[in-house]
Amino acid sequence: MLNGETSQVYSPETGVKTSESFELLLPKLRFGLYNALPDDFGPANGETETQSVIAAWKSADGSRVRIRAKGNFSLDARGLLIVVLALAAATLLLAGLLAWQGFWPVFAIAVLQVVLVSWLLIRTWENTWAVETIEIGPEHIRIVSQRYRARHEVELQTAWAVVETLQPHVVWYDPSIRLRSGNRSVELGRFLTADEKRQLAEQLERAINRYSALYPGRNV
């Protein structure tokens, strides 16, 4: 599908199938849409849980593998709204009772506090919202990275691809995972924990091993 093919995908919001040219299906506000996958992809390696941080699927003909890594952040937009509203209601209710007794400056301070804390919560939620989708095919590897509204896409050659695990210069930092092909290199899973990065590297190596000339176990 890197050559203009299209696939049918299911949208949980509309309940209908639409044609996509393998574009990354991302929720605008809800993590629930992470599970939208083309019909010709099925769980890889016996996986059935699509809510996991690291998940993989195979195409129907087995020639392509799609790996998805998403931020381990369970609060969706609706949950964030509930938290903000509950915080605002509790704060303003208490400040209103004090203002009723004549302490009006307290209410003004409470309003400013609610605005500031809500803004910080929303910004933190946006920065934590992250997903990367890596599609490995016989000829190309397509990487789509999305951090809330920012989207970045890279394409590498599969034949010269290799997965590198680089140890940090500072001992308490996590190792980094890089996918290199020729003179191009892309860091993956920066938002993952050390164990999740290890799982991602294993999934990538298993998929790339079939096609890369740099792996001794290449299946040609």
KOLVORO-574530 format. One record per residue: residue in one letter; x, z, y of N, C-alpha, C in turn. Coordinates in Angstrom, 3 decimals, decimal comma. Layout:
residues N
<'A' <X Z Y> <X Z Y> <X Z Y>>
...
END
This chain:
residues 220
<'M' <0,805 0,000 -1,197> <0,000 0,000 0,000> <0,845 0,000 1,257>>
<'L' <2,144 -0,016 1,076> <3,012 -0,168 2,217> <3,003 -1,595 2,725>>
<'N' <2,458 -2,521 1,923> <2,443 -3,932 2,283> <1,058 -4,389 2,704>>
<'G' <0,312 -3,514 3,346> <-0,970 -3,928 3,903> <-2,153 -3,651 3,013>>
<'E' <-1,956 -3,059 1,823> <-3,075 -2,739 0,964> <-3,885 -1,631 1,603>>
<'T' <-5,133 -1,514 1,188> <-5,991 -0,450 1,693> <-6,538 0,337 0,541>>
<'S' <-6,963 1,563 0,819> <-7,536 2,418 -0,212> <-8,777 3,083 0,340>>
<'Q' <-9,667 3,501 -0,540> <-10,886 4,174 -0,145> <-10,639 5,675 -0,139>>
<'V' <-11,040 6,319 0,963> <-10,847 7,761 1,083> <-12,171 8,403 1,432>>
<'Y' <-12,289 9,688 1,094> <-13,530 10,426 1,295> <-13,374 11,391 2,455>>
<'S' <-14,320 11,388 3,363> <-14,288 12,304 4,507> <-15,286 13,420 4,282>>
<'P' <-14,838 14,676 4,162> <-15,762 15,793 3,971> <-16,705 15,977 5,141>>
<'E' <-16,328 15,532 6,357> <-17,184 15,742 7,512> <-18,353 14,762 7,520>>
<'T' <-18,091 13,510 7,186> <-19,142 12,498 7,254> <-19,816 12,264 5,924>>
<'G' <-19,151 12,602 4,825> <-19,711 12,384 3,502> <-19,692 10,949 3,058>>
<'V' <-18,892 10,118 3,712> <-18,837 8,705 3,344> <-17,402 8,321 3,074>>
<'K' <-17,234 7,191 2,389> <-15,911 6,663 2,101> <-15,551 5,615 3,148>>
<'T' <-14,332 5,648 3,605> <-13,872 4,688 4,586> <-12,570 4,079 4,121>>
<'S' <-12,231 2,910 4,651> <-11,014 2,224 4,266> <-9,884 2,627 5,180>>
<'E' <-8,746 3,032 4,610> <-7,577 3,441 5,377> <-6,358 2,721 4,813>>
<'S' <-5,430 2,320 5,667> <-4,182 1,709 5,231> <-3,138 2,787 5,018>>
<'F' <-3,476 3,693 4,148> <-2,582 4,785 3,781> <-2,179 5,627 4,977>>
<'E' <-3,078 5,818 5,939> <-2,791 6,693 7,059> <-2,972 8,124 6,605>>
<'L' <-2,177 9,019 7,144> <-2,262 10,428 6,783> <-3,581 10,985 7,272>>
<'L' <-4,359 11,577 6,354> <-5,655 12,124 6,702> <-5,472 13,577 7,103>>
<'L' <-5,618 13,839 8,385> <-5,372 15,180 8,902> <-6,619 15,691 9,597>>
<'P' <-6,872 16,980 9,485> <-8,019 17,546 10,202> <-7,744 17,618 11,682>>
<'K' <-8,737 17,365 12,479> <-8,565 17,536 13,910> <-8,503 19,020 14,255>>
<'L' <-9,313 19,804 13,550> <-9,309 21,231 13,826> <-9,345 22,092 12,570>>
<'R' <-9,677 21,523 11,432> <-9,885 22,329 10,241> <-8,904 21,955 9,155>>
<'F' <-8,402 22,986 8,452> <-7,477 22,741 7,355> <-8,190 22,141 6,150>>
<'G' <-9,535 22,225 6,107> <-10,255 21,747 4,952> <-10,041 20,279 4,671>>
<'L' <-9,753 19,477 5,694> <-9,578 18,045 5,495> <-8,223 17,698 4,905>>
<'Y' <-7,374 18,697 4,649> <-6,107 18,425 3,978> <-6,334 17,812 2,603>>
<'N' <-7,513 18,037 2,034> <-7,758 17,621 0,659> <-8,232 16,184 0,562>>
<'A' <-8,390 15,484 1,698> <-8,856 14,108 1,650> <-7,733 13,210 1,148>>
<'L' <-7,934 12,625 -0,024> <-6,917 11,783 -0,649> <-7,537 10,470 -1,114>>
<'P' <-6,747 9,414 -1,159> <-7,270 8,151 -1,672> <-7,759 8,295 -3,103>>
<'D' <-8,758 7,494 -3,468> <-9,338 7,566 -4,799> <-8,339 7,190 -5,880>>
<'D' <-7,324 6,378 -5,546> <-6,402 5,939 -6,581> <-5,252 6,917 -6,794>>
<'F' <-5,348 8,109 -6,205> <-4,345 9,132 -6,416> <-4,956 10,272 -7,222>>
<'G' <-4,206 10,726 -8,231> <-4,621 11,854 -9,039> <-3,521 12,892 -9,082>>
<'P' <-3,827 14,120 -9,530> <-2,832 15,187 -9,561> <-1,611 14,792 -10,381>>
<'A' <-0,426 15,104 -9,878> <0,825 14,840 -10,596> <1,263 16,092 -11,340>>
<'N' <1,868 15,901 -12,503> <2,420 17,001 -13,288> <1,378 18,041 -13,664>>
<'G' <0,133 17,576 -13,856> <-0,917 18,476 -14,299> <-1,468 19,377 -13,222>>
<'E' <-1,132 19,159 -11,953> <-1,607 20,011 -10,873> <-3,080 19,727 -10,617>>
<'T' <-3,825 20,798 -10,330> <-5,236 20,651 -9,994> <-5,579 21,356 -8,701>>
<'E' <-4,721 22,200 -8,186> <-5,005 22,962 -6,980> <-4,464 22,250 -5,755>>
<'T' <-5,363 21,758 -4,893> <-4,949 21,023 -3,713> <-4,779 21,931 -2,506>>
<'Q' <-5,066 23,239 -2,637> <-4,905 24,151 -1,523> <-3,496 24,719 -1,458>>
<'S' <-2,646 24,442 -2,432> <-1,307 24,995 -2,454> <-0,474 24,414 -1,320>>
<'V' <0,577 25,143 -0,952> <1,434 24,706 0,141> <2,142 23,400 -0,211>>
<'I' <2,647 23,290 -1,452> <3,292 22,075 -1,941> <2,413 21,471 -3,025>>
<'A' <1,990 20,233 -2,851> <1,144 19,573 -3,842> <1,574 18,123 -3,967>>
<'A' <1,327 17,532 -5,150> <1,744 16,149 -5,407> <0,649 15,411 -6,161>>
<'W' <0,549 14,112 -5,899> <-0,415 13,243 -6,569> <0,255 11,935 -6,945>>
<'K' <-0,217 11,321 -8,011> <0,264 10,009 -8,443> <-0,816 8,959 -8,219>>
<'S' <-0,388 7,732 -7,943> <-1,333 6,631 -7,858> <-1,832 6,297 -9,255>>
<'A' <-2,909 5,534 -9,314> <-3,526 5,227 -10,608> <-2,572 4,507 -11,546>>
<'D' <-1,714 3,638 -10,992> <-0,787 2,903 -11,851> <0,530 3,655 -12,070>>
<'G' <0,662 4,835 -11,459> <1,851 5,651 -11,671> <3,084 5,195 -10,920>>
<'S' <2,961 4,179 -10,067> <4,144 3,637 -9,384> <4,485 4,404 -8,116>>
<'R' <3,533 5,138 -7,569> <3,761 5,841 -6,321> <3,383 7,311 -6,452>>
<'V' <4,094 8,133 -5,735> <3,825 9,578 -5,708> <3,662 10,007 -4,269>>
<'R' <2,666 10,801 -4,019> <2,452 11,366 -2,682> <2,618 12,873 -2,762>>
<'I' <3,512 13,395 -1,940> <3,794 14,828 -1,885> <3,383 15,341 -0,516>>
<'R' <2,666 16,441 -0,512> <2,218 17,026 0,751> <2,719 18,463 0,862>>
<'A' <3,308 18,770 2,012> <3,719 20,135 2,344> <2,988 20,539 3,611>>
<'K' <2,317 21,672 3,558> <1,581 22,121 4,741> <1,939 23,562 5,062>>
<'G' <1,788 23,903 6,324> <2,089 25,260 6,754> <1,207 26,278 6,041>>
<'N' <1,786 27,388 5,667> <1,055 28,438 4,965> <0,327 29,306 5,982>>
<'F' <-0,734 28,749 6,525> <-1,503 29,421 7,566> <-2,971 29,206 7,260>>
<'S' <-3,644 30,248 6,793> <-4,995 30,101 6,246> <-6,094 30,128 7,306>>
<'L' <-5,782 30,516 8,532> <-6,814 30,631 9,563> <-7,143 29,252 10,127>>
<'D' <-8,396 28,810 9,922> <-8,796 27,519 10,473> <-9,361 27,714 11,881>>
<'A' <-9,839 26,631 12,486> <-10,313 26,703 13,868> <-11,514 27,626 14,007>>
<'R' <-12,399 27,598 13,008> <-13,575 28,477 13,076> <-13,157 29,939 13,001>>
<'G' <-12,207 30,243 12,112> <-11,719 31,616 12,018> <-11,033 32,063 13,292>>
<'L' <-10,261 31,146 13,910> <-9,607 31,468 15,172> <-10,639 31,761 16,253>>
<'L' <-11,705 30,971 16,303> <-12,753 31,193 17,294> <-13,424 32,549 17,096>>
<'I' <-13,659 32,916 15,847> <-14,281 34,209 15,556> <-13,388 35,353 16,013>>
<'V' <-12,073 35,246 15,745> <-11,131 36,288 16,164> <-11,117 36,428 17,681>>
<'V' <-11,058 35,293 18,386> <-11,015 35,328 19,848> <-12,296 35,921 20,416>>
<'L' <-13,450 35,510 19,884> <-14,727 36,021 20,380> <-14,881 37,510 20,087>>
<'A' <-14,457 37,953 18,906> <-14,553 39,376 18,568> <-13,663 40,210 19,480>>
<'L' <-12,458 39,729 19,718> <-11,542 40,432 20,613> <-12,110 40,500 22,026>>
<'A' <-12,646 39,371 22,503> <-13,203 39,347 23,852> <-14,413 40,268 23,966>>
<'A' <-15,288 40,248 22,960> <-16,493 41,080 23,008> <-16,146 42,561 23,022>>
<'A' <-15,211 42,974 22,152> <-14,843 44,387 22,097> <-14,181 44,841 23,397>>
<'T' <-13,288 44,007 23,919> <-12,571 44,375 25,143> <-13,506 44,445 26,340>>
<'L' <-14,341 43,421 26,502> <-15,227 43,377 27,652> <-16,339 44,416 27,561>>
<'L' <-16,769 44,754 26,351> <-17,790 45,788 26,196> <-17,261 47,142 26,661>>
<'L' <-16,053 47,480 26,221> <-15,452 48,742 26,640> <-15,188 48,748 28,148>>
<'A' <-14,665 47,613 28,661> <-14,400 47,540 30,098> <-15,700 47,585 30,902>>
<'G' <-16,766 47,003 30,354> <-18,058 47,032 31,041> <-18,622 48,435 31,142>>
<'L' <-18,444 49,226 30,100> <-18,910 50,615 30,147> <-18,166 51,411 31,217>>
<'L' <-16,849 51,160 31,327> <-16,072 51,842 32,357> <-16,457 51,351 33,753>>
<'A' <-16,715 50,024 33,862> <-17,127 49,476 35,160> <-18,476 50,029 35,571>>
<'W' <-19,363 50,267 34,605> <-20,679 50,843 34,893> <-20,554 52,221 35,518>>
<'Q' <-19,465 52,906 35,191> <-19,214 54,237 35,741> <-18,434 54,174 37,056>>
<'G' <-18,185 52,978 37,540> <-17,537 52,830 38,835> <-16,099 52,375 38,783>>
<'F' <-15,542 52,187 37,588> <-14,144 51,751 37,471> <-14,077 50,217 37,391>>
<'W' <-14,449 49,539 38,477> <-14,507 48,093 38,480> <-13,153 47,406 38,263>>
<'P' <-12,055 47,948 38,770> <-10,769 47,274 38,519> <-10,437 47,131 37,035>>
<'V' <-10,943 48,061 36,226> <-10,677 47,984 34,791> <-11,274 46,714 34,203>>
<'F' <-12,466 46,333 34,682> <-13,116 45,135 34,142> <-12,322 43,885 34,504>>
<'A' <-11,821 43,820 35,721> <-11,018 42,661 36,137> <-9,744 42,553 35,307>>
<'I' <-9,110 43,684 35,059> <-7,901 43,680 34,229> <-8,230 43,249 32,802>>
<'A' <-9,376 43,697 32,290> <-9,788 43,336 30,931> <-10,019 41,833 30,800>>
<'V' <-10,608 41,224 31,833> <-10,835 39,775 31,803> <-9,514 39,028 31,754>>
<'L' <-8,560 39,439 32,567> <-7,245 38,798 32,554> <-6,554 38,980 31,203>>
<'Q' <-6,724 40,164 30,616> <-6,116 40,427 29,314> <-6,711 39,531 28,240>>
<'V' <-8,028 39,354 28,250> <-8,698 38,500 27,266> <-8,223 37,060 27,407>>
<'V' <-8,124 36,568 28,628> <-7,672 35,197 28,855> <-6,248 35,005 28,357>>
<'L' <-5,352 35,943 28,687> <-3,955 35,825 28,285> <-3,793 35,898 26,776>>
<'V' <-4,420 36,874 26,127> <-4,287 37,036 24,681> <-4,909 35,847 23,947>>
<'S' <-6,041 35,343 24,431> <-6,679 34,182 23,793> <-5,773 32,967 23,886>>
<'W' <-5,149 32,768 25,041> <-4,244 31,631 25,217> <-3,056 31,738 24,275>>
<'L' <-2,492 32,946 24,125> <-1,359 33,141 23,226> <-1,756 32,892 21,770>>
<'L' <-2,934 33,349 21,364> <-3,397 33,131 19,996> <-3,585 31,642 19,709>>
<'I' <-4,184 30,940 20,654> <-4,432 29,513 20,451> <-3,121 28,744 20,388>>
<'R' <-2,172 29,057 21,279> <-0,884 28,374 21,269> <-0,124 28,641 19,968>>
<'T' <-0,177 29,885 19,494> <0,484 30,221 18,231> <-0,143 29,462 17,076>>
<'W' <-1,460 29,362 17,068> <-2,165 28,625 16,007> <-1,762 27,153 16,029>>
<'E' <-1,691 26,559 17,219> <-1,306 25,155 17,320> <0,116 24,924 16,819>>
<'N' <1,043 25,826 17,173> <2,440 25,663 16,759> <2,628 25,875 15,263>>
<'T' <1,763 26,673 14,640> <1,866 26,937 13,204> <1,229 25,828 12,381>>
<'W' <0,326 25,084 12,965> <-0,392 24,006 12,272> <0,584 22,862 11,995>>
<'A' <0,928 22,653 10,750> <1,924 21,632 10,403> <1,639 21,073 9,023>>
<'V' <1,898 19,778 8,848> <1,771 19,140 7,542> <2,713 17,942 7,493>>
<'E' <3,321 17,736 6,338> <4,158 16,561 6,101> <3,704 15,902 4,809>>
<'T' <3,578 14,595 4,857> <3,210 13,826 3,677> <4,317 12,804 3,399>>
<'I' <4,851 12,854 2,183> <5,917 11,936 1,777> <5,387 11,069 0,646>>
<'E' <5,332 9,783 0,874> <4,876 8,852 -0,160> <6,071 8,063 -0,682>>
<'I' <6,344 8,226 -1,977> <7,490 7,565 -2,600> <6,998 6,399 -3,435>>
<'G' <7,471 5,211 -3,104> <7,160 4,011 -3,871> <8,422 3,363 -4,396>>
<'P' <8,321 2,289 -5,159> <9,499 1,633 -5,732> <10,485 1,130 -4,682>>
<'E' <9,999 0,741 -3,501> <10,875 0,146 -2,497> <11,063 1,005 -1,259>>
<'H' <10,016 1,729 -0,863> <10,079 2,467 0,384> <9,573 3,902 0,209>>
<'I' <10,059 4,760 1,087> <9,558 6,132 1,212> <8,990 6,267 2,614>>
<'R' <7,744 6,648 2,686> <7,093 6,804 3,978> <6,851 8,282 4,247>>
<'I' <7,331 8,764 5,380> <7,211 10,176 5,747> <6,374 10,269 7,012>>
<'V' <5,286 11,013 6,944> <4,427 11,240 8,104> <4,405 12,735 8,380>>
<'S' <4,876 13,113 9,551> <4,920 14,518 9,956> <3,951 14,738 11,104>>
<'Q' <3,177 15,809 10,997> <2,212 16,113 12,047> <2,270 17,595 12,379>>
<'R' <2,455 17,878 13,660> <2,379 19,238 14,180> <1,244 19,274 15,182>>
<'Y' <0,071 19,635 14,698> <-1,157 19,642 15,484> <-1,400 18,256 16,072>>
<'R' <-1,092 18,004 17,346> <-1,405 16,703 17,949> <-0,238 15,725 17,906>>
<'A' <0,967 16,210 17,661> <2,138 15,328 17,637> <2,315 14,731 16,243>>
<'R' <2,494 13,412 16,180> <2,616 12,712 14,909> <3,875 11,853 14,926>>
<'H' <4,644 11,912 13,834> <5,891 11,158 13,750> <5,965 10,511 12,364>>
<'E' <6,377 9,244 12,339> <6,426 8,503 11,069> <7,795 7,858 10,889>>
<'V' <8,336 7,982 9,664> <9,646 7,419 9,333> <9,525 6,702 7,994>>
<'E' <10,239 5,599 7,834> <10,265 4,874 6,561> <11,710 4,682 6,120>>
<'L' <11,999 5,031 4,853> <13,335 4,927 4,280> <13,299 4,024 3,052>>
<'Q' <14,462 3,540 2,657> <14,571 2,748 1,428> <14,729 3,685 0,237>>
<'T' <13,942 3,451 -0,794> <13,967 4,331 -1,970> <15,253 4,169 -2,770>>
<'A' <15,781 2,972 -2,844> <16,916 2,706 -3,722> <18,145 3,538 -3,368>>
<'W' <18,292 3,904 -2,080> <19,477 4,647 -1,652> <19,129 6,070 -1,218>>
<'A' <17,985 6,546 -1,663> <17,512 7,864 -1,234> <18,096 8,975 -2,099>>
<'V' <18,400 10,082 -1,480> <18,888 11,261 -2,178> <18,404 12,498 -1,430>>
<'V' <18,080 13,543 -2,186> <17,611 14,802 -1,607> <18,792 15,754 -1,483>>
<'E' <18,992 16,308 -0,294> <20,099 17,220 -0,047> <19,561 18,592 0,350>>
<'T' <20,114 19,628 -0,263> <19,819 21,009 0,123> <21,046 21,568 0,813>>
<'L' <20,932 21,802 2,106> <22,075 22,239 2,913> <21,977 23,733 3,171>>
<'Q' <23,036 24,447 2,854> <23,068 25,883 3,086> <23,286 26,171 4,567>>
<'P' <22,670 27,209 5,095> <22,767 27,505 6,533> <24,138 28,050 6,909>>
<'H' <24,497 27,885 8,166> <25,741 28,438 8,676> <25,610 29,953 8,897>>
<'V' <24,383 30,405 9,166> <24,111 31,827 9,349> <23,448 32,346 8,091>>
<'V' <23,948 33,440 7,535> <23,575 33,875 6,197> <22,096 34,212 6,074>>
<'W' <21,469 34,709 7,120> <20,064 35,114 6,993> <19,083 33,982 7,296>>
<'Y' <19,576 32,792 7,566> <18,697 31,640 7,739> <18,401 31,004 6,373>>
<'D' <17,273 30,299 6,291> <16,906 29,595 5,066> <17,675 28,270 4,977>>
<'P' <17,905 27,773 3,759> <18,530 26,453 3,616> <17,600 25,372 4,150>>
<'S' <18,141 24,210 4,441> <17,345 23,089 4,937> <17,330 21,971 3,898>>
<'I' <16,222 21,238 3,856> <16,040 20,116 2,935> <16,084 18,827 3,746>>
<'R' <16,983 17,924 3,356> <17,095 16,645 4,047> <16,959 15,510 3,039>>
<'L' <16,242 14,492 3,440> <16,096 13,285 2,641> <16,931 12,200 3,312>>
<'R' <17,967 11,747 2,613> <18,903 10,784 3,185> <18,805 9,452 2,459>>
<'S' <18,870 8,371 3,229> <18,890 7,023 2,669> <19,779 6,168 3,560>>
<'G' <20,928 5,767 3,031> <21,878 5,029 3,839> <22,420 5,908 4,954>>
<'N' <22,346 5,408 6,182> <22,831 6,185 7,320> <21,716 6,924 8,043>>
<'R' <20,526 7,012 7,424> <19,400 7,716 8,025> <19,113 8,990 7,234>>
<'S' <18,757 10,037 7,964> <18,503 11,327 7,332> <17,354 12,017 8,058>>
<'V' <16,449 12,625 7,280> <15,273 13,289 7,844> <15,175 14,691 7,255>>
<'E' <15,034 15,696 8,105> <14,826 17,060 7,621> <13,347 17,259 7,317>>
<'L' <13,078 17,868 6,161> <11,709 18,076 5,712> <11,430 19,569 5,517>>
<'G' <10,160 19,934 5,701> <9,733 21,296 5,393> <10,369 22,371 6,244>>
<'R' <10,621 22,076 7,474> <11,255 23,067 8,338> <10,396 24,314 8,486>>
<'F' <9,090 24,184 8,331> <8,160 25,290 8,500> <7,928 26,069 7,203>>
<'L' <8,593 25,683 6,105> <8,397 26,321 4,807> <9,357 27,488 4,597>>
<'T' <9,001 28,356 3,643> <9,901 29,422 3,245> <10,979 28,866 2,316>>
<'A' <11,969 29,691 1,988> <13,066 29,230 1,129> <12,550 28,799 -0,243>>
<'D' <11,627 29,558 -0,831> <11,089 29,212 -2,144> <10,249 27,946 -2,079>>
<'E' <9,478 27,788 -1,010> <8,667 26,583 -0,844> <9,551 25,353 -0,633>>
<'K' <10,664 25,521 0,074> <11,608 24,410 0,235> <12,201 24,007 -1,108>>
<'R' <12,497 24,975 -1,958> <13,020 24,667 -3,291> <11,994 23,858 -4,088>>
<'Q' <10,726 24,260 -4,024> <9,686 23,515 -4,728> <9,567 22,093 -4,185>>
<'L' <9,651 21,946 -2,862> <9,570 20,622 -2,263> <10,727 19,744 -2,723>>
<'A' <11,933 20,308 -2,748> <13,104 19,541 -3,184> <12,951 19,092 -4,634>>
<'E' <12,424 19,959 -5,495> <12,231 19,606 -6,902> <11,226 18,466 -7,045>>
<'Q' <10,120 18,537 -6,293> <9,122 17,470 -6,355> <9,705 16,149 -5,859>>
<'L' <10,466 16,192 -4,785> <11,065 14,973 -4,246> <12,059 14,358 -5,228>>
<'E' <12,920 15,186 -5,804> <13,914 14,676 -6,753> <13,236 14,068 -7,977>>
<'R' <12,186 14,701 -8,452> <11,477 14,186 -9,629> <10,879 12,810 -9,352>>
<'A' <10,339 12,629 -8,134> <9,709 11,347 -7,801> <10,743 10,270 -7,496>>
<'I' <11,798 10,626 -6,757> <12,803 9,642 -6,336> <13,703 9,232 -7,488>>
<'N' <13,880 10,106 -8,461> <14,775 9,848 -9,587> <14,454 8,541 -10,313>>
<'R' <13,206 8,115 -10,281> <12,785 6,909 -10,998> <13,352 5,637 -10,377>>
<'Y' <13,580 5,673 -9,059> <13,915 4,441 -8,349> <15,269 4,452 -7,648>>
<'S' <15,801 5,619 -7,339> <17,026 5,673 -6,555> <18,244 5,312 -7,400>>
<'A' <19,115 4,497 -6,856> <20,352 4,121 -7,537> <21,377 5,248 -7,507>>
<'L' <21,135 6,289 -6,740> <22,084 7,384 -6,594> <21,841 8,517 -7,575>>
<'Y' <20,791 8,403 -8,409> <20,506 9,413 -9,414> <20,876 8,866 -10,789>>
<'P' <21,622 9,641 -11,599> <22,044 9,151 -12,920> <20,895 8,914 -13,870>>
<'G' <19,769 9,600 -13,637> <18,631 9,446 -14,541> <17,657 8,393 -14,115>>
<'R' <18,099 7,454 -13,315> <17,190 6,432 -12,807> <16,528 5,666 -13,934>>
<'N' <15,202 5,474 -13,773> <14,428 4,725 -14,770> <14,177 3,334 -14,246>>
<'V' <14,875 2,343 -14,800> <14,735 0,968 -14,343> <14,220 0,090 -15,455>>
END
